[in-house]
Amino acid sequence: MKELLENIAKALVDNPDQVSVTEIDDDQSLILELRVAEEDMGKVIGKQGRIARAIRVVMKAAAIKENKKVVVEII
């Protein structure tokens, strides 16, 4: 899951070396904290949050296979 989010984010930003994902795992849920460079924040969020919403949809679809709930936080 962490690698999937990292690959998606690196494809979107100008500074892929500054992308980092922190994984916090509970019993039923998984929290993924995505950190990008300040100038790349707009590219990850998108107009009216459309790209961020799409990233969350893809991550939730991938989490269904593992029977977990995923929360993606963009920091």
mmCIF file of the N, C-alpha and C atoms, coordinates in Angstrom:
data_MODEL
# 
_entry.id   MODEL 
# 
loop_
_atom_site.group_PDB 
_atom_site.id 
_atom_site.type_symbol 
_atom_site.label_atom_id 
_atom_site.label_alt_id 
_atom_site.label_comp_id 
_atom_site.label_asym_id 
_atom_site.label_entity_id 
_atom_site.label_seq_id 
_atom_site.pdbx_PDB_ins_code 
_atom_site.Cartn_x 
_atom_site.Cartn_y 
_atom_site.Cartn_z 
_atom_site.occupancy 
_atom_site.B_iso_or_equiv 
_atom_site.pdbx_formal_charge 
_atom_site.auth_seq_id 
_atom_site.auth_comp_id 
_atom_site.auth_asym_id 
_atom_site.auth_atom_id 
_atom_site.pdbx_PDB_model_num 
ATOM 1   N N  . MET A 1 1  ? 0.827   -1.190 0.000   1.00 0.00 ? 1  MET A N  1 
ATOM 2   C CA . MET A 1 1  ? 0.000   0.000  0.000   1.00 0.00 ? 1  MET A CA 1 
ATOM 3   C C  . MET A 1 1  ? 0.871   1.253  0.000   1.00 0.00 ? 1  MET A C  1 
ATOM 4   N N  . LYS A 1 2  ? 1.877   1.237  0.850   1.00 0.00 ? 2  LYS A N  1 
ATOM 5   C CA . LYS A 1 2  ? 2.773   2.388  0.956   1.00 0.00 ? 2  LYS A CA 1 
ATOM 6   C C  . LYS A 1 2  ? 3.474   2.645  -0.377  1.00 0.00 ? 2  LYS A C  1 
ATOM 7   N N  . GLU A 1 3  ? 3.929   1.576  -1.014  1.00 0.00 ? 3  GLU A N  1 
ATOM 8   C CA . GLU A 1 3  ? 4.653   1.719  -2.276  1.00 0.00 ? 3  GLU A CA 1 
ATOM 9   C C  . GLU A 1 3  ? 3.748   2.230  -3.387  1.00 0.00 ? 3  GLU A C  1 
ATOM 10  N N  . LEU A 1 4  ? 2.488   1.797  -3.391  1.00 0.00 ? 4  LEU A N  1 
ATOM 11  C CA . LEU A 1 4  ? 1.531   2.260  -4.392  1.00 0.00 ? 4  LEU A CA 1 
ATOM 12  C C  . LEU A 1 4  ? 1.318   3.764  -4.281  1.00 0.00 ? 4  LEU A C  1 
ATOM 13  N N  . LEU A 1 5  ? 1.084   4.253  -3.071  1.00 0.00 ? 5  LEU A N  1 
ATOM 14  C CA . LEU A 1 5  ? 0.885   5.686  -2.864  1.00 0.00 ? 5  LEU A CA 1 
ATOM 15  C C  . LEU A 1 5  ? 2.133   6.471  -3.231  1.00 0.00 ? 5  LEU A C  1 
ATOM 16  N N  . GLU A 1 6  ? 3.287   5.937  -2.881  1.00 0.00 ? 6  GLU A N  1 
ATOM 17  C CA . GLU A 1 6  ? 4.553   6.604  -3.197  1.00 0.00 ? 6  GLU A CA 1 
ATOM 18  C C  . GLU A 1 6  ? 4.759   6.709  -4.707  1.00 0.00 ? 6  GLU A C  1 
ATOM 19  N N  . ASN A 1 7  ? 4.466   5.648  -5.445  1.00 0.00 ? 7  ASN A N  1 
ATOM 20  C CA . ASN A 1 7  ? 4.622   5.668  -6.899  1.00 0.00 ? 7  ASN A CA 1 
ATOM 21  C C  . ASN A 1 7  ? 3.661   6.650  -7.557  1.00 0.00 ? 7  ASN A C  1 
ATOM 22  N N  . ILE A 1 8  ? 2.430   6.706  -7.083  1.00 0.00 ? 8  ILE A N  1 
ATOM 23  C CA . ILE A 1 8  ? 1.450   7.647  -7.629  1.00 0.00 ? 8  ILE A CA 1 
ATOM 24  C C  . ILE A 1 8  ? 1.913   9.080  -7.401  1.00 0.00 ? 8  ILE A C  1 
ATOM 25  N N  . ALA A 1 9  ? 2.351   9.369  -6.183  1.00 0.00 ? 9  ALA A N  1 
ATOM 26  C CA . ALA A 1 9  ? 2.769   10.732 -5.840  1.00 0.00 ? 9  ALA A CA 1 
ATOM 27  C C  . ALA A 1 9  ? 4.018   11.143 -6.611  1.00 0.00 ? 9  ALA A C  1 
ATOM 28  N N  . LYS A 1 10 ? 4.969   10.236 -6.756  1.00 0.00 ? 10 LYS A N  1 
ATOM 29  C CA . LYS A 1 10 ? 6.207   10.569 -7.479  1.00 0.00 ? 10 LYS A CA 1 
ATOM 30  C C  . LYS A 1 10 ? 5.937   10.872 -8.948  1.00 0.00 ? 10 LYS A C  1 
ATOM 31  N N  . ALA A 1 11 ? 4.904   10.253 -9.516  1.00 0.00 ? 11 ALA A N  1 
ATOM 32  C CA . ALA A 1 11 ? 4.559   10.507 -10.913 1.00 0.00 ? 11 ALA A CA 1 
ATOM 33  C C  . ALA A 1 11 ? 3.936   11.892 -11.095 1.00 0.00 ? 11 ALA A C  1 
ATOM 34  N N  . LEU A 1 12 ? 3.364   12.449 -10.035 1.00 0.00 ? 12 LEU A N  1 
ATOM 35  C CA . LEU A 1 12 ? 2.666   13.730 -10.142 1.00 0.00 ? 12 LEU A CA 1 
ATOM 36  C C  . LEU A 1 12 ? 3.551   14.949 -9.890  1.00 0.00 ? 12 LEU A C  1 
ATOM 37  N N  . VAL A 1 13 ? 4.579   14.813 -9.085  1.00 0.00 ? 13 VAL A N  1 
ATOM 38  C CA . VAL A 1 13 ? 5.329   15.981 -8.596  1.00 0.00 ? 13 VAL A CA 1 
ATOM 39  C C  . VAL A 1 13 ? 6.579   16.258 -9.422  1.00 0.00 ? 13 VAL A C  1 
ATOM 40  N N  . ASP A 1 14 ? 7.142   17.462 -9.213  1.00 0.00 ? 14 ASP A N  1 
ATOM 41  C CA . ASP A 1 14 ? 8.390   17.853 -9.871  1.00 0.00 ? 14 ASP A CA 1 
ATOM 42  C C  . ASP A 1 14 ? 9.614   17.376 -9.097  1.00 0.00 ? 14 ASP A C  1 
ATOM 43  N N  . ASN A 1 15 ? 9.469   17.207 -7.772  1.00 0.00 ? 15 ASN A N  1 
ATOM 44  C CA . ASN A 1 15 ? 10.573  16.777 -6.915  1.00 0.00 ? 15 ASN A CA 1 
ATOM 45  C C  . ASN A 1 15 ? 10.264  15.404 -6.310  1.00 0.00 ? 15 ASN A C  1 
ATOM 46  N N  . PRO A 1 16 ? 10.418  14.334 -7.087  1.00 0.00 ? 16 PRO A N  1 
ATOM 47  C CA . PRO A 1 16 ? 10.052  13.006 -6.569  1.00 0.00 ? 16 PRO A CA 1 
ATOM 48  C C  . PRO A 1 16 ? 10.934  12.538 -5.418  1.00 0.00 ? 16 PRO A C  1 
ATOM 49  N N  . ASP A 1 17 ? 12.131  13.103 -5.284  1.00 0.00 ? 17 ASP A N  1 
ATOM 50  C CA . ASP A 1 17 ? 13.010  12.696 -4.186  1.00 0.00 ? 17 ASP A CA 1 
ATOM 51  C C  . ASP A 1 17 ? 12.519  13.204 -2.834  1.00 0.00 ? 17 ASP A C  1 
ATOM 52  N N  . GLN A 1 18 ? 11.617  14.184 -2.812  1.00 0.00 ? 18 GLN A N  1 
ATOM 53  C CA . GLN A 1 18 ? 11.098  14.732 -1.560  1.00 0.00 ? 18 GLN A CA 1 
ATOM 54  C C  . GLN A 1 18 ? 9.752   14.121 -1.161  1.00 0.00 ? 18 GLN A C  1 
ATOM 55  N N  . VAL A 1 19 ? 9.330   13.088 -1.858  1.00 0.00 ? 19 VAL A N  1 
ATOM 56  C CA . VAL A 1 19 ? 8.083   12.402 -1.517  1.00 0.00 ? 19 VAL A CA 1 
ATOM 57  C C  . VAL A 1 19 ? 8.378   11.358 -0.453  1.00 0.00 ? 19 VAL A C  1 
ATOM 58  N N  . SER A 1 20 ? 7.599   11.377 0.621   1.00 0.00 ? 20 SER A N  1 
ATOM 59  C CA . SER A 1 20 ? 7.739   10.344 1.644   1.00 0.00 ? 20 SER A CA 1 
ATOM 60  C C  . SER A 1 20 ? 6.359   9.942  2.147   1.00 0.00 ? 20 SER A C  1 
ATOM 61  N N  . VAL A 1 21 ? 6.229   8.674  2.474   1.00 0.00 ? 21 VAL A N  1 
ATOM 62  C CA . VAL A 1 21 ? 4.965   8.133  2.970   1.00 0.00 ? 21 VAL A CA 1 
ATOM 63  C C  . VAL A 1 21 ? 5.237   7.448  4.301   1.00 0.00 ? 21 VAL A C  1 
ATOM 64  N N  . THR A 1 22 ? 4.475   7.837  5.316   1.00 0.00 ? 22 THR A N  1 
ATOM 65  C CA . THR A 1 22 ? 4.563   7.213  6.632   1.00 0.00 ? 22 THR A CA 1 
ATOM 66  C C  . THR A 1 22 ? 3.321   6.353  6.828   1.00 0.00 ? 22 THR A C  1 
ATOM 67  N N  . GLU A 1 23 ? 3.533   5.142  7.306   1.00 0.00 ? 23 GLU A N  1 
ATOM 68  C CA . GLU A 1 23 ? 2.449   4.183  7.456   1.00 0.00 ? 23 GLU A CA 1 
ATOM 69  C C  . GLU A 1 23 ? 2.179   3.955  8.945   1.00 0.00 ? 23 GLU A C  1 
ATOM 70  N N  . ILE A 1 24 ? 0.932   4.178  9.362   1.00 0.00 ? 24 ILE A N  1 
ATOM 71  C CA . ILE A 1 24 ? 0.511   3.915  10.729  1.00 0.00 ? 24 ILE A CA 1 
ATOM 72  C C  . ILE A 1 24 ? -0.564  2.843  10.652  1.00 0.00 ? 24 ILE A C  1 
ATOM 73  N N  . ASP A 1 25 ? -0.280  1.672  11.226  1.00 0.00 ? 25 ASP A N  1 
ATOM 74  C CA . ASP A 1 25 ? -1.154  0.515  11.067  1.00 0.00 ? 25 ASP A CA 1 
ATOM 75  C C  . ASP A 1 25 ? -1.875  0.196  12.373  1.00 0.00 ? 25 ASP A C  1 
ATOM 76  N N  . ASP A 1 26 ? -3.209  0.162  12.307  1.00 0.00 ? 26 ASP A N  1 
ATOM 77  C CA . ASP A 1 26 ? -4.037  -0.288 13.417  1.00 0.00 ? 26 ASP A CA 1 
ATOM 78  C C  . ASP A 1 26 ? -4.571  -1.676 13.069  1.00 0.00 ? 26 ASP A C  1 
ATOM 79  N N  . ASP A 1 27 ? -5.489  -2.183 13.887  1.00 0.00 ? 27 ASP A N  1 
ATOM 80  C CA . ASP A 1 27 ? -6.060  -3.498 13.610  1.00 0.00 ? 27 ASP A CA 1 
ATOM 81  C C  . ASP A 1 27 ? -6.909  -3.493 12.343  1.00 0.00 ? 27 ASP A C  1 
ATOM 82  N N  . GLN A 1 28 ? -7.811  -2.522 12.225  1.00 0.00 ? 28 GLN A N  1 
ATOM 83  C CA . GLN A 1 28 ? -8.738  -2.488 11.095  1.00 0.00 ? 28 GLN A CA 1 
ATOM 84  C C  . GLN A 1 28 ? -8.444  -1.377 10.095  1.00 0.00 ? 28 GLN A C  1 
ATOM 85  N N  . SER A 1 29 ? -7.643  -0.392 10.472  1.00 0.00 ? 29 SER A N  1 
ATOM 86  C CA . SER A 1 29 ? -7.424  0.738  9.567   1.00 0.00 ? 29 SER A CA 1 
ATOM 87  C C  . SER A 1 29 ? -5.935  0.972  9.344   1.00 0.00 ? 29 SER A C  1 
ATOM 88  N N  . LEU A 1 30 ? -5.654  1.654  8.273   1.00 0.00 ? 30 LEU A N  1 
ATOM 89  C CA . LEU A 1 30 ? -4.295  1.984  7.888   1.00 0.00 ? 30 LEU A CA 1 
ATOM 90  C C  . LEU A 1 30 ? -4.263  3.462  7.539   1.00 0.00 ? 30 LEU A C  1 
ATOM 91  N N  . ILE A 1 31 ? -3.402  4.215  8.206   1.00 0.00 ? 31 ILE A N  1 
ATOM 92  C CA . ILE A 1 31 ? -3.271  5.646  7.938   1.00 0.00 ? 31 ILE A CA 1 
ATOM 93  C C  . ILE A 1 31 ? -1.974  5.852  7.173   1.00 0.00 ? 31 ILE A C  1 
ATOM 94  N N  . LEU A 1 32 ? -2.081  6.494  6.013   1.00 0.00 ? 32 LEU A N  1 
ATOM 95  C CA . LEU A 1 32 ? -0.916  6.806  5.188   1.00 0.00 ? 32 LEU A CA 1 
ATOM 96  C C  . LEU A 1 32 ? -0.752  8.320  5.149   1.00 0.00 ? 32 LEU A C  1 
ATOM 97  N N  . GLU A 1 33 ? 0.387   8.802  5.635   1.00 0.00 ? 33 GLU A N  1 
ATOM 98  C CA . GLU A 1 33 ? 0.672   10.233 5.625   1.00 0.00 ? 33 GLU A CA 1 
ATOM 99  C C  . GLU A 1 33 ? 1.617   10.522 4.465   1.00 0.00 ? 33 GLU A C  1 
ATOM 100 N N  . LEU A 1 34 ? 1.149   11.307 3.522   1.00 0.00 ? 34 LEU A N  1 
ATOM 101 C CA . LEU A 1 34 ? 1.924   11.654 2.332   1.00 0.00 ? 34 LEU A CA 1 
ATOM 102 C C  . LEU A 1 34 ? 2.529   13.032 2.512   1.00 0.00 ? 34 LEU A C  1 
ATOM 103 N N  . ARG A 1 35 ? 3.842   13.108 2.408   1.00 0.00 ? 35 ARG A N  1 
ATOM 104 C CA . ARG A 1 35 ? 4.537   14.394 2.506   1.00 0.00 ? 35 ARG A CA 1 
ATOM 105 C C  . ARG A 1 35 ? 5.225   14.676 1.173   1.00 0.00 ? 35 ARG A C  1 
ATOM 106 N N  . VAL A 1 36 ? 5.008   15.894 0.660   1.00 0.00 ? 36 VAL A N  1 
ATOM 107 C CA . VAL A 1 36 ? 5.642   16.332 -0.582  1.00 0.00 ? 36 VAL A CA 1 
ATOM 108 C C  . VAL A 1 36 ? 6.246   17.709 -0.352  1.00 0.00 ? 36 VAL A C  1 
ATOM 109 N N  . ALA A 1 37 ? 7.047   18.173 -1.304  1.00 0.00 ? 37 ALA A N  1 
ATOM 110 C CA . ALA A 1 37 ? 7.624   19.507 -1.212  1.00 0.00 ? 37 ALA A CA 1 
ATOM 111 C C  . ALA A 1 37 ? 6.509   20.551 -1.256  1.00 0.00 ? 37 ALA A C  1 
ATOM 112 N N  . GLU A 1 38 ? 6.743   21.679 -0.643  1.00 0.00 ? 38 GLU A N  1 
ATOM 113 C CA . GLU A 1 38 ? 5.728   22.733 -0.545  1.00 0.00 ? 38 GLU A CA 1 
ATOM 114 C C  . GLU A 1 38 ? 5.252   23.192 -1.924  1.00 0.00 ? 38 GLU A C  1 
ATOM 115 N N  . GLU A 1 39 ? 6.157   23.282 -2.880  1.00 0.00 ? 39 GLU A N  1 
ATOM 116 C CA . GLU A 1 39 ? 5.768   23.747 -4.217  1.00 0.00 ? 39 GLU A CA 1 
ATOM 117 C C  . GLU A 1 39 ? 5.003   22.676 -5.005  1.00 0.00 ? 39 GLU A C  1 
ATOM 118 N N  . ASP A 1 40 ? 5.044   21.430 -4.572  1.00 0.00 ? 40 ASP A N  1 
ATOM 119 C CA . ASP A 1 40 ? 4.318   20.348 -5.241  1.00 0.00 ? 40 ASP A CA 1 
ATOM 120 C C  . ASP A 1 40 ? 2.962   20.064 -4.611  1.00 0.00 ? 40 ASP A C  1 
ATOM 121 N N  . MET A 1 41 ? 2.623   20.745 -3.541  1.00 0.00 ? 41 MET A N  1 
ATOM 122 C CA . MET A 1 41 ? 1.378   20.477 -2.830  1.00 0.00 ? 41 MET A CA 1 
ATOM 123 C C  . MET A 1 41 ? 0.159   20.666 -3.743  1.00 0.00 ? 41 MET A C  1 
ATOM 124 N N  . GLY A 1 42 ? 0.170   21.698 -4.564  1.00 0.00 ? 42 GLY A N  1 
ATOM 125 C CA . GLY A 1 42 ? -0.950  21.949 -5.465  1.00 0.00 ? 42 GLY A CA 1 
ATOM 126 C C  . GLY A 1 42 ? -1.128  20.863 -6.506  1.00 0.00 ? 42 GLY A C  1 
ATOM 127 N N  . LYS A 1 43 ? -0.035  20.265 -6.936  1.00 0.00 ? 43 LYS A N  1 
ATOM 128 C CA . LYS A 1 43 ? -0.121  19.199 -7.943  1.00 0.00 ? 43 LYS A CA 1 
ATOM 129 C C  . LYS A 1 43 ? -0.718  17.934 -7.354  1.00 0.00 ? 43 LYS A C  1 
ATOM 130 N N  . VAL A 1 44 ? -0.471  17.689 -6.087  1.00 0.00 ? 44 VAL A N  1 
ATOM 131 C CA . VAL A 1 44 ? -1.003  16.482 -5.449  1.00 0.00 ? 44 VAL A CA 1 
ATOM 132 C C  . VAL A 1 44 ? -2.471  16.680 -5.077  1.00 0.00 ? 44 VAL A C  1 
ATOM 133 N N  . ILE A 1 45 ? -2.843  17.901 -4.702  1.00 0.00 ? 45 ILE A N  1 
ATOM 134 C CA . ILE A 1 45 ? -4.230  18.164 -4.312  1.00 0.00 ? 45 ILE A CA 1 
ATOM 135 C C  . ILE A 1 45 ? -5.104  18.385 -5.544  1.00 0.00 ? 45 ILE A C  1 
ATOM 136 N N  . GLY A 1 46 ? -4.637  19.152 -6.497  1.00 0.00 ? 46 GLY A N  1 
ATOM 137 C CA . GLY A 1 46 ? -5.399  19.396 -7.717  1.00 0.00 ? 46 GLY A CA 1 
ATOM 138 C C  . GLY A 1 46 ? -6.465  20.457 -7.536  1.00 0.00 ? 46 GLY A C  1 
ATOM 139 N N  . LYS A 1 47 ? -7.106  20.825 -8.638  1.00 0.00 ? 47 LYS A N  1 
ATOM 140 C CA . LYS A 1 47 ? -8.172  21.829 -8.588  1.00 0.00 ? 47 LYS A CA 1 
ATOM 141 C C  . LYS A 1 47 ? -9.354  21.278 -7.822  1.00 0.00 ? 47 LYS A C  1 
ATOM 142 N N  . GLN A 1 48 ? -9.770  22.009 -6.815  1.00 0.00 ? 48 GLN A N  1 
ATOM 143 C CA . GLN A 1 48 ? -10.886 21.649 -5.947  1.00 0.00 ? 48 GLN A CA 1 
ATOM 144 C C  . GLN A 1 48 ? -10.716 20.266 -5.323  1.00 0.00 ? 48 GLN A C  1 
ATOM 145 N N  . GLY A 1 49 ? -9.458  19.820 -5.178  1.00 0.00 ? 49 GLY A N  1 
ATOM 146 C CA . GLY A 1 49 ? -9.186  18.553 -4.514  1.00 0.00 ? 49 GLY A CA 1 
ATOM 147 C C  . GLY A 1 49 ? -9.463  17.316 -5.345  1.00 0.00 ? 49 GLY A C  1 
ATOM 148 N N  . ARG A 1 50 ? -9.557  17.470 -6.650  1.00 0.00 ? 50 ARG A N  1 
ATOM 149 C CA . ARG A 1 50 ? -9.918  16.335 -7.505  1.00 0.00 ? 50 ARG A CA 1 
ATOM 150 C C  . ARG A 1 50 ? -8.846  15.255 -7.539  1.00 0.00 ? 50 ARG A C  1 
ATOM 151 N N  . ILE A 1 51 ? -7.589  15.646 -7.626  1.00 0.00 ? 51 ILE A N  1 
ATOM 152 C CA . ILE A 1 51 ? -6.519  14.646 -7.678  1.00 0.00 ? 51 ILE A CA 1 
ATOM 153 C C  . ILE A 1 51 ? -6.396  13.936 -6.334  1.00 0.00 ? 51 ILE A C  1 
ATOM 154 N N  . ALA A 1 52 ? -6.494  14.679 -5.239  1.00 0.00 ? 52 ALA A N  1 
ATOM 155 C CA . ALA A 1 52 ? -6.443  14.073 -3.907  1.00 0.00 ? 52 ALA A CA 1 
ATOM 156 C C  . ALA A 1 52 ? -7.592  13.085 -3.730  1.00 0.00 ? 52 ALA A C  1 
ATOM 157 N N  . ARG A 1 53 ? -8.757  13.445 -4.199  1.00 0.00 ? 53 ARG A N  1 
ATOM 158 C CA . ARG A 1 53 ? -9.923  12.562 -4.109  1.00 0.00 ? 53 ARG A CA 1 
ATOM 159 C C  . ARG A 1 53 ? -9.688  11.292 -4.939  1.00 0.00 ? 53 ARG A C  1 
ATOM 160 N N  . ALA A 1 54 ? -9.109  11.456 -6.116  1.00 0.00 ? 54 ALA A N  1 
ATOM 161 C CA . ALA A 1 54 ? -8.842  10.299 -6.978  1.00 0.00 ? 54 ALA A CA 1 
ATOM 162 C C  . ALA A 1 54 ? -7.797  9.374  -6.345  1.00 0.00 ? 54 ALA A C  1 
ATOM 163 N N  . ILE A 1 55 ? -6.782  9.956  -5.724  1.00 0.00 ? 55 ILE A N  1 
ATOM 164 C CA . ILE A 1 55 ? -5.766  9.155  -5.037  1.00 0.00 ? 55 ILE A CA 1 
ATOM 165 C C  . ILE A 1 55 ? -6.415  8.344  -3.915  1.00 0.00 ? 55 ILE A C  1 
ATOM 166 N N  . ARG A 1 56 ? -7.298  8.987  -3.164  1.00 0.00 ? 56 ARG A N  1 
ATOM 167 C CA . ARG A 1 56 ? -7.969  8.290  -2.058  1.00 0.00 ? 56 ARG A CA 1 
ATOM 168 C C  . ARG A 1 56 ? -8.853  7.150  -2.574  1.00 0.00 ? 56 ARG A C  1 
ATOM 169 N N  . VAL A 1 57 ? -9.524  7.359  -3.720  1.00 0.00 ? 57 VAL A N  1 
ATOM 170 C CA . VAL A 1 57 ? -10.370 6.317  -4.294  1.00 0.00 ? 57 VAL A CA 1 
ATOM 171 C C  . VAL A 1 57 ? -9.527  5.115  -4.709  1.00 0.00 ? 57 VAL A C  1 
ATOM 172 N N  . VAL A 1 58 ? -8.394  5.350  -5.338  1.00 0.00 ? 58 VAL A N  1 
ATOM 173 C CA . VAL A 1 58 ? -7.511  4.257  -5.765  1.00 0.00 ? 58 VAL A CA 1 
ATOM 174 C C  . VAL A 1 58 ? -6.985  3.502  -4.548  1.00 0.00 ? 58 VAL A C  1 
ATOM 175 N N  . MET A 1 59 ? -6.602  4.218  -3.514  1.00 0.00 ? 59 MET A N  1 
ATOM 176 C CA . MET A 1 59 ? -6.072  3.571  -2.316  1.00 0.00 ? 59 MET A CA 1 
ATOM 177 C C  . MET A 1 59 ? -7.153  2.760  -1.599  1.00 0.00 ? 59 MET A C  1 
ATOM 178 N N  . LYS A 1 60 ? -8.367  3.273  -1.570  1.00 0.00 ? 60 LYS A N  1 
ATOM 179 C CA . LYS A 1 60 ? -9.462  2.520  -0.941  1.00 0.00 ? 60 LYS A CA 1 
ATOM 180 C C  . LYS A 1 60 ? -9.774  1.256  -1.729  1.00 0.00 ? 60 LYS A C  1 
ATOM 181 N N  . ALA A 1 61 ? -9.709  1.332  -3.042  1.00 0.00 ? 61 ALA A N  1 
ATOM 182 C CA . ALA A 1 61 ? -9.948  0.155  -3.873  1.00 0.00 ? 61 ALA A CA 1 
ATOM 183 C C  . ALA A 1 61 ? -8.870  -0.905 -3.637  1.00 0.00 ? 61 ALA A C  1 
ATOM 184 N N  . ALA A 1 62 ? -7.635  -0.474 -3.474  1.00 0.00 ? 62 ALA A N  1 
ATOM 185 C CA . ALA A 1 62 ? -6.546  -1.419 -3.208  1.00 0.00 ? 62 ALA A CA 1 
ATOM 186 C C  . ALA A 1 62 ? -6.676  -2.012 -1.806  1.00 0.00 ? 62 ALA A C  1 
ATOM 187 N N  . ALA A 1 63 ? -7.234  -1.256 -0.865  1.00 0.00 ? 63 ALA A N  1 
ATOM 188 C CA . ALA A 1 63 ? -7.360  -1.723 0.517   1.00 0.00 ? 63 ALA A CA 1 
ATOM 189 C C  . ALA A 1 63 ? -8.472  -2.749 0.681   1.00 0.00 ? 63 ALA A C  1 
ATOM 190 N N  . ILE A 1 64 ? -9.422  -2.759 -0.229  1.00 0.00 ? 64 ILE A N  1 
ATOM 191 C CA . ILE A 1 64 ? -10.524 -3.720 -0.139  1.00 0.00 ? 64 ILE A CA 1 
ATOM 192 C C  . ILE A 1 64 ? -9.984  -5.150 -0.192  1.00 0.00 ? 64 ILE A C  1 
ATOM 193 N N  . LYS A 1 65 ? -8.939  -5.369 -0.960  1.00 0.00 ? 65 LYS A N  1 
ATOM 194 C CA . LYS A 1 65 ? -8.344  -6.696 -1.063  1.00 0.00 ? 65 LYS A CA 1 
ATOM 195 C C  . LYS A 1 65 ? -7.801  -7.179 0.285   1.00 0.00 ? 65 LYS A C  1 
ATOM 196 N N  . GLU A 1 66 ? -7.348  -6.245 1.115   1.00 0.00 ? 66 GLU A N  1 
ATOM 197 C CA . GLU A 1 66 ? -6.766  -6.599 2.407   1.00 0.00 ? 66 GLU A CA 1 
ATOM 198 C C  . GLU A 1 66 ? -7.767  -6.453 3.557   1.00 0.00 ? 66 GLU A C  1 
ATOM 199 N N  . ASN A 1 67 ? -9.018  -6.162 3.237   1.00 0.00 ? 67 ASN A N  1 
ATOM 200 C CA . ASN A 1 67 ? -10.067 -5.960 4.236   1.00 0.00 ? 67 ASN A CA 1 
ATOM 201 C C  . ASN A 1 67 ? -9.681  -4.919 5.287   1.00 0.00 ? 67 ASN A C  1 
ATOM 202 N N  . LYS A 1 68 ? -9.132  -3.820 4.831   1.00 0.00 ? 68 LYS A N  1 
ATOM 203 C CA . LYS A 1 68 ? -8.731  -2.731 5.717   1.00 0.00 ? 68 LYS A CA 1 
ATOM 204 C C  . LYS A 1 68 ? -9.382  -1.439 5.255   1.00 0.00 ? 68 LYS A C  1 
ATOM 205 N N  . LYS A 1 69 ? -9.420  -0.478 6.148   1.00 0.00 ? 69 LYS A N  1 
ATOM 206 C CA . LYS A 1 69 ? -9.869  0.859  5.812   1.00 0.00 ? 69 LYS A CA 1 
ATOM 207 C C  . LYS A 1 69 ? -8.635  1.738  5.711   1.00 0.00 ? 69 LYS A C  1 
ATOM 208 N N  . VAL A 1 70 ? -8.536  2.500  4.652   1.00 0.00 ? 70 VAL A N  1 
ATOM 209 C CA . VAL A 1 70 ? -7.374  3.344  4.420   1.00 0.00 ? 70 VAL A CA 1 
ATOM 210 C C  . VAL A 1 70 ? -7.747  4.799  4.526   1.00 0.00 ? 70 VAL A C  1 
ATOM 211 N N  . VAL A 1 71 ? -6.907  5.553  5.220   1.00 0.00 ? 71 VAL A N  1 
ATOM 212 C CA . VAL A 1 71 ? -7.053  6.997  5.312   1.00 0.00 ? 71 VAL A CA 1 
ATOM 213 C C  . VAL A 1 71 ? -5.776  7.613  4.764   1.00 0.00 ? 71 VAL A C  1 
ATOM 214 N N  . VAL A 1 72 ? -5.900  8.457  3.743   1.00 0.00 ? 72 VAL A N  1 
ATOM 215 C CA . VAL A 1 72 ? -4.739  9.119  3.157   1.00 0.00 ? 72 VAL A CA 1 
ATOM 216 C C  . VAL A 1 72 ? -4.750  10.579 3.613   1.00 0.00 ? 72 VAL A C  1 
ATOM 217 N N  . GLU A 1 73 ? -3.689  10.967 4.318   1.00 0.00 ? 73 GLU A N  1 
ATOM 218 C CA . GLU A 1 73 ? -3.541  12.346 4.767   1.00 0.00 ? 73 GLU A CA 1 
ATOM 219 C C  . GLU A 1 73 ? -2.396  12.985 3.990   1.00 0.00 ? 73 GLU A C  1 
ATOM 220 N N  . ILE A 1 74 ? -2.677  14.130 3.390   1.00 0.00 ? 74 ILE A N  1 
ATOM 221 C CA . ILE A 1 74 ? -1.643  14.848 2.640   1.00 0.00 ? 74 ILE A CA 1 
ATOM 222 C C  . ILE A 1 74 ? -1.131  15.957 3.543   1.00 0.00 ? 74 ILE A C  1 
ATOM 223 N N  . ILE A 1 75 ? 0.150   15.860 3.874   1.00 0.00 ? 75 ILE A N  1 
ATOM 224 C CA . ILE A 1 75 ? 0.752   16.810 4.823   1.00 0.00 ? 75 ILE A CA 1 
ATOM 225 C C  . ILE A 1 75 ? 1.778   17.665 4.109   1.00 0.00 ? 75 ILE A C  1 
# 
